[in-house]
Amino acid sequence: MEMYALAARNKWRFETRKGQLTVEDLWDLPLETTARQNGPSLDEIAVALHNLTKEGEPTSFVNRKNDSARNRATAFQINQTKFSIVKHIIDIKLEEEEAALQARENREKRQRILSLIAEKQDGEMQAKSLDELRAMLAELD
């Protein structure tokens, strides 16, 4: 993705309450921080960046370009791109969590079905007469 190349090339860092992080570091963060973890989370970073971008792009009403306005516009664009990066990582992690949850539910359902099959087979065996069971046992030897 172009935004990742831009971030890597410009060595962008993401501010957190625990210090600065690289784009690579973001992939190791949890979506949300629990009381036990006390570290930064993707949600925390996304909220901070979202708040910076909500303030709006700097505007000039006299149509003069000065370095200060240009720097504010550049900072705004950087924050928008940083927010897009964090949001993209969040979306991927949410999809992965959903896929893992679905896989776990499928495994549990499969196990329940196998248990029911085993119970039904046991029921069929229990319905057989003693002579039929002895004959089945003799076939196995």
C-alpha positions as CSV (number, residue, x, y, z in Angstrom):
1,M,0.0,0.0,0.0
2,E,1.2,3.5,-0.8
3,M,0.5,4.9,2.7
4,Y,2.8,2.3,4.3
5,A,5.6,3.2,1.9
6,L,5.1,6.9,2.7
7,A,5.2,6.2,6.4
8,A,8.3,4.0,6.2
9,R,10.1,6.3,3.8
10,N,9.5,9.4,6.0
11,K,10.1,7.4,9.2
12,W,6.8,8.4,10.7
13,R,6.2,7.7,14.4
14,F,2.9,7.3,16.3
15,E,2.7,9.1,19.6
16,T,1.4,7.1,22.6
17,R,1.4,7.7,26.3
18,K,4.2,5.2,26.5
19,G,6.4,6.8,23.8
20,Q,6.7,6.7,20.0
21,L,5.9,3.7,17.9
22,T,6.7,2.7,14.3
23,V,4.2,1.4,11.8
24,E,5.6,-2.1,12.5
25,D,5.0,-1.7,16.2
26,L,1.3,-1.0,15.6
27,W,0.7,-4.6,14.4
28,D,1.8,-5.8,17.9
29,L,-0.7,-3.6,19.8
30,P,-4.0,-4.9,21.1
31,L,-7.2,-3.4,19.7
32,E,-8.1,-2.2,23.2
33,T,-6.2,-2.0,26.4
34,T,-7.5,-3.9,29.4
35,A,-7.0,-2.6,33.0
36,R,-4.3,-5.3,33.4
37,Q,-2.3,-4.3,30.3
38,N,-1.8,-0.6,30.9
39,G,-0.1,-0.2,27.5
40,P,-1.2,1.7,24.4
41,S,-3.9,0.3,22.1
42,L,-4.8,0.8,18.5
43,D,-8.1,2.3,19.6
44,E,-6.4,4.9,21.7
45,I,-4.1,5.9,18.9
46,A,-6.9,6.0,16.4
47,V,-9.0,8.2,18.6
48,A,-6.2,10.7,19.1
49,L,-5.5,10.9,15.4
50,H,-9.2,11.1,14.6
51,N,-9.5,14.1,17.0
52,L,-6.5,15.8,15.2
53,T,-8.2,15.3,11.8
54,K,-11.6,16.5,13.1
55,E,-10.2,19.9,13.7
56,G,-10.2,20.4,10.0
57,E,-7.6,21.4,7.4
58,P,-6.1,24.8,8.0
59,T,-7.7,27.5,5.8
60,S,-6.5,30.9,4.7
61,F,-9.1,33.5,3.9
62,V,-6.5,35.9,2.4
63,N,-5.1,33.3,0.0
64,R,-1.6,33.9,1.1
65,K,0.7,30.9,1.5
66,N,3.1,31.2,4.3
67,D,5.3,28.6,5.9
68,S,3.1,28.3,9.0
69,A,0.0,27.6,7.0
70,R,1.8,25.2,4.7
71,N,3.3,23.4,7.7
72,R,-0.2,23.1,9.3
73,A,-1.6,21.7,6.0
74,T,1.2,19.2,5.8
75,A,0.7,18.1,9.4
76,F,-3.0,17.7,8.8
77,Q,-2.4,15.5,5.7
78,I,0.2,13.5,7.7
79,N,-2.3,12.9,10.5
80,Q,-5.0,11.9,8.0
81,T,-2.7,9.3,6.5
82,K,-1.6,8.1,9.9
83,F,-5.2,7.7,10.9
84,S,-5.8,5.7,7.7
85,I,-2.9,3.4,8.5
86,V,-4.1,2.8,12.1
87,K,-7.7,2.3,10.9
88,H,-6.5,-0.2,8.2
89,I,-4.6,-2.2,10.8
90,I,-7.7,-2.2,13.1
91,D,-9.9,-3.4,10.3
92,I,-7.5,-6.3,9.5
93,K,-7.3,-7.3,13.1
94,L,-11.1,-7.2,13.5
95,E,-11.4,-9.4,10.5
96,E,-8.8,-11.8,11.9
97,E,-10.6,-12.0,15.2
98,E,-13.9,-12.7,13.4
99,A,-12.3,-15.5,11.4
100,A,-10.7,-17.0,14.5
101,L,-14.1,-16.9,16.3
102,Q,-15.8,-18.5,13.4
103,A,-13.2,-21.2,13.1
104,R,-13.5,-21.9,16.9
105,E,-17.3,-22.1,16.6
106,N,-17.0,-24.5,13.7
107,R,-14.6,-26.7,15.6
108,E,-16.9,-26.8,18.6
109,K,-19.9,-27.6,16.4
110,R,-18.0,-30.4,14.6
111,Q,-17.0,-31.9,18.0
112,R,-20.7,-31.8,19.2
113,I,-21.8,-33.5,15.9
114,L,-19.1,-36.2,16.3
115,S,-20.3,-36.8,19.9
116,L,-23.9,-37.2,18.8
117,I,-22.8,-39.6,16.0
118,A,-20.9,-41.7,18.6
119,E,-23.9,-41.7,21.0
120,K,-26.2,-42.8,18.2
121,Q,-23.8,-45.6,17.2
122,D,-23.6,-46.7,20.8
123,G,-27.4,-46.7,21.0
124,E,-27.6,-48.9,17.9
125,M,-25.1,-51.3,19.4
126,Q,-27.0,-51.4,22.7
127,A,-30.2,-52.3,20.8
128,K,-28.5,-55.4,19.4
129,S,-29.1,-58.8,21.1
130,L,-26.4,-60.6,23.0
131,D,-26.0,-63.1,20.2
132,E,-25.5,-60.3,17.6
133,L,-22.9,-58.6,19.8
134,R,-21.0,-61.9,20.3
135,A,-21.1,-62.5,16.5
136,M,-19.8,-58.9,15.9
137,L,-17.0,-59.6,18.5
138,A,-16.1,-62.9,16.8
139,E,-15.7,-61.0,13.5
140,L,-13.1,-58.7,15.0
141,D,-10.9,-61.6,16.1
